[in-house]
Amino acid sequence: MNEITRANRQQYTVVVAMIDIDHFKKVNDTYGHAVGDVVIASVATLLRQRLRQTDIIGRYGGEEFLVVLPYCEAEDGWKKLENIREYFSRLRFRQGDIEFACTLSAGMVCSADVLDEERERLLVTADEALYRAKRGGRNQVCQ
Ligand SMILES: Nc1nc2c(ncn2[C@@H]2O[C@H](COP(=O)(O)OP(=O)(O)OP(=O)(O)O)[C@@H](O)[C@H]2O)c(=O)[nH]1
């Protein structure tokens, strides 16, 4: 998490977000692992298309992504993630004649909104927000 350390040192705000496809096990179980992989790849493409080149996008485990947005305020970060969430929910995937849709949940935190001593654990805080998004019904961005 060099970017977070740098942001703390140089005092610019950074948004950290965890993004997770909803009920993904069901996608695999219903349509197969290969189709699941297509869904994961589409999230990666969407993130690359909708975020800046200087933003950091990483795959964090199976169907989970971690993004770090340097020089980004909470409001702006939330809007970007909400836009990605909305767009993804409107995508349609196919397996033969069957068409289906997926949703994703995201948890985010902005470094400006946490105490100094908590800046090192932005990832944990973002993960807690993701948990709230899941518990709150999924297909939403929580901070
Ligand atoms: N197709 C595919 N599946 C993967 C990959 N990595 C992990 N998975 C699957 O992703 C699923 C993750 O499911 P869970 O974490 O249990 O949660 P979920 O079904 O997404 O439900 P919620 O996160 O609670 O909405 C598991 O079934 C994994 O096998 C991958 O690279 N490709």
The ligand as a MOL file (V3000), in Angstrom:
LIG
                    3D

  0  0  0     0  0            999 V3000
M  V30 BEGIN CTAB
M  V30 COUNTS 32 34 0 0 0
M  V30 BEGIN ATOM
M  V30 1 N -15.3830 -18.2070 -12.1900 0
M  V30 2 C -14.5670 -17.8770 -11.1900 0
M  V30 3 N -15.0160 -18.0060 -9.9210 0
M  V30 4 C -14.1780 -17.6480 -8.9050 0
M  V30 5 C -12.8970 -17.1520 -9.1410 0
M  V30 6 N -12.3220 -16.8790 -7.9210 0
M  V30 7 C -13.2370 -17.1860 -6.9790 0
M  V30 8 N -14.3830 -17.6470 -7.5490 0
M  V30 9 C -15.6160 -18.0610 -6.8800 0
M  V30 10 O -16.2520 -16.9300 -6.3500 0
M  V30 11 C -17.1970 -17.3550 -5.3660 0
M  V30 12 C -17.2060 -16.3630 -4.2220 0
M  V30 13 O -18.3330 -16.5900 -3.4990 0
M  V30 14 P -18.5580 -16.0290 -2.0240 0
M  V30 15 O -17.3880 -15.2190 -1.5900 0
M  V30 16 O -18.9770 -17.1700 -1.1810 0
M  V30 17 O -19.7170 -15.0420 -2.0950 0
M  V30 18 P -20.8250 -14.6860 -3.1580 0
M  V30 19 O -21.5220 -15.9010 -3.6870 0
M  V30 20 O -20.1960 -13.7860 -4.1930 0
M  V30 21 O -21.8660 -13.8920 -2.3110 0
M  V30 22 P -21.7340 -12.4400 -1.6700 0
M  V30 23 O -20.3080 -11.9780 -1.8170 0
M  V30 24 O -22.1300 -12.6230 -0.2610 0
M  V30 25 O -22.6930 -11.5800 -2.4270 0
M  V30 26 C -16.7640 -18.7600 -4.9420 0
M  V30 27 O -17.7250 -19.6570 -5.3920 0
M  V30 28 C -15.4350 -18.9670 -5.6960 0
M  V30 29 O -15.2800 -20.3020 -6.1340 0
M  V30 30 C -12.4480 -17.0470 -10.4940 0
M  V30 31 O -11.3320 -16.6200 -10.7920 0
M  V30 32 N -13.3200 -17.4140 -11.4620 0
M  V30 END ATOM
M  V30 BEGIN BOND
M  V30 1 1 1 2
M  V30 2 2 2 3
M  V30 3 1 2 32
M  V30 4 1 3 4
M  V30 5 2 4 5
M  V30 6 1 4 8
M  V30 7 1 5 6
M  V30 8 1 5 30
M  V30 9 2 6 7
M  V30 10 1 7 8
M  V30 11 1 8 9
M  V30 12 1 9 10
M  V30 13 1 9 28
M  V30 14 1 10 11
M  V30 15 1 11 12
M  V30 16 1 11 26
M  V30 17 1 12 13
M  V30 18 1 13 14
M  V30 19 2 14 15
M  V30 20 1 14 16
M  V30 21 1 14 17
M  V30 22 1 17 18
M  V30 23 2 18 19
M  V30 24 1 18 20
M  V30 25 1 18 21
M  V30 26 1 21 22
M  V30 27 2 22 23
M  V30 28 1 22 24
M  V30 29 1 22 25
M  V30 30 1 26 27
M  V30 31 1 26 28
M  V30 32 1 28 29
M  V30 33 2 30 31
M  V30 34 1 30 32
M  V30 END BOND
M  V30 END CTAB
M  END
